[in-house]
Amino acid sequence: ISIRNTVLDREKCNCSSDSLCIGIVHNRSICLCVPHNDRISLTNFTCTCQDGFSGKRCEYEDVKIDISFYDVSIPQSLLVHFITVGEHDLESLNPVPIRATMFKKIRFDQDTITFFMSLPFHLIIVQLEDKFYLTVPQHIYTPSVTIQTKIARSQYCPYIRELFNQTLIAYPILRRIKYYHLACIKDSNLVCFHLILI
């Protein structure tokens, strides 16, 4: 609707008390009737931001992540795990990493997937079915940037059972951790491994 020649003179408006006067055209009030019930706050509202922006008024630009596929087959869908690592000091009350996960379907004609993330993160691990790939490690989080990365076999994170024998796997976790460095010594190209059983 296009409104031309509007005059905003609230004294001349004859809208009801529970509506807003937004103008006058041809001596007629233009009233905006706002639905009201106990569940709708008149003072508190939330903006729905378009992709790539966040904040109370969509004032922050999110991190844009473009993920392409290099030497792995393109699946129908994937999970992207964003991991935030807390401070490692003795006084930290919550040293447990925080994980946010996004799911995305991939069209048959698509070879690059775009994600937007408003939360700070240090690692991006992409899950293709039961395989994990470390795609973005960043020691210091940088907001409002575009990250272009690819999923490649060299970023594959094998399951712990692929690296160690059954005897070592059977050890209690605190005893087993002492041997984790041996995997990196054995394979200098290893970027990570995981303990998650899928």
N, C-alpha and C positions, 0 to 999 in steps of 0.2 A: 504494500500500500504506500503510495506516495502522497504526502501531505504538503500542499503548497500554501503559501501566504498564511502561515500559522502565527498567532500572536500568543505569547505566554504572559497572561495577566491573571494571576490567581484570584484576584478580587472579582473578576467578571465570570470566573468559572462557576458553574452550578452543578458540580459533581457531588455524589453522595459522600459522606464522611469516611467511608471505608474504601474509597477509590482515590486514584491519583489523577490530577488534572495535568495533561501533557500539552495542552494548547487549545486554541479557539480558531475555528474556521467558519466563516460566514455567520458569525454571531452564535455559533453552536459550540458547546464545550466538547472537547475530546477527552474522554475519561478512560483510564486504565483500571479495570477491576482486577484486583489482586485476590486470588482465592485465599481464604484464611480458615485455618482450624488450629487446634492445639498442637498439632504436629509440625506446623510450619512456623518458623521463627521469622519475625519481621526485621530483626537486626542481624541475624547470623545467616550467611549464605556461603555456598561453595561453588567455585567456578569449575567447569569442566573444560580442561585444557586440550588443545589439539596435540597430536603426537609431537614430541620433541620439546615440550614446554611443561613446566610445573610451577608450583607456588600458589599462594592464596589468590593471586590475580594473574597467574600464568606469566610471571615476570622473569622466571629463571629458564635458561636454555639447558636442556638435558644433554648428557653425553650421548652421542650418536655412535653406534657400533655397526659397521658393515662387515659381515662375515661371508667370505667366499670359500669355495672348495678347491683344493689344489690337486692332490693325488689320492683322494678318497671318493668313493661313490656318493652321490647326493641322495640322501634319504627322503622319505615323504614328510617327516617331521623331526624336530629336535628339541632338546631341553638345553637352556643356557643357565648355568649356575653362576651368580654373582656373589663373590665371597669377600667379606670385609674382615680383616684381621685386626683385633684390638691391640692396645699397647701391651708390651711384655715387661711390666715391672712388678715387683713383689706386692705393691699396694693396689694393683688393679683388681677390682671386685668382679669384673666380668671378662676374663680373658678368652672366653669361648668365641670362635669366629661366628659371624652372622651370615646366613645364606639367604638370598632371594633367588627364586627360580622362575623363568619364563618359558612358556611353551609356544612353539611356532610351527605351523604347517608350511610346507614348501610346495609351491606350484610346480607342475612338470616342466614349465618353460623358464624357471627361475634358477639362477646360479649364484645369486648374492642375496643374503637376508639382512634386513636392517632392524635393529633394536634401539630403543631409547631407554636410558636409565637415569632416574633422578636421584637415586641413593648413591652415596660414595661406595666404592669397591676397590679391592686390590688385585683380585684374580677373576678371570672369566674361564670357566671350564665348560666346554660344550659336550653334551652327552648325545651320542648317536646310538640308539638302541642300548646295547650293553657296553659300549666303548666310550671312554672319556678322553678328551683332548684339552690340554692346557693352551688356550689361545691368547690370553692377554695377562701377563704378569706386570703389575706396576707397584713399585714400592711406595710411591707417593701418589695419592689420588689427585687427578687434575680435572676440575669441573668444566663443563661447556666446551668440550672438544669433540672432534670426529676421529674415531679410531677405525682404521681399516686393517683387517686381519684375515687370515685364511686358516682353514683346517687342513693340516697336512699329517702324513704318517709320522713325521719326525716329532710331532707334538703329542703322540699317543701316550697315555698313562696306563700301563698294564695293571692288572689285578695282582695283588701280592703273591698269590699262588703261582703266577707265571714266573716269578723271580726267585722264590725260595723253596726249599724242599719241605716236605711234610713235617719233619722233625722240628725245624725252626718255627713253622707255622703253629705248631702245637704249644709252643712256649707261652706263658702268660705275657700280656702285652708289655709290661715294664721290662721284662727280660728280652723280649723279641726286639724292642726298639734299639737296643745296643748293636744290633746287626744290620740295621737299615742302610747304613753307609756302604755296606759291602755291595749292594745293588748298583750304586753309582760308580764304585771302583771297577766292577765287572763290565759295566756298559757306560762309557763316558758320555754317550749321546742321550742317556735317559734323562728326561726333563721332570718326570714325576711318576708316582705310582699311587694306587688307592687301595683302601681296605673295605670298600663297600661291596657287599654281596648282592647281586641283582637277581 
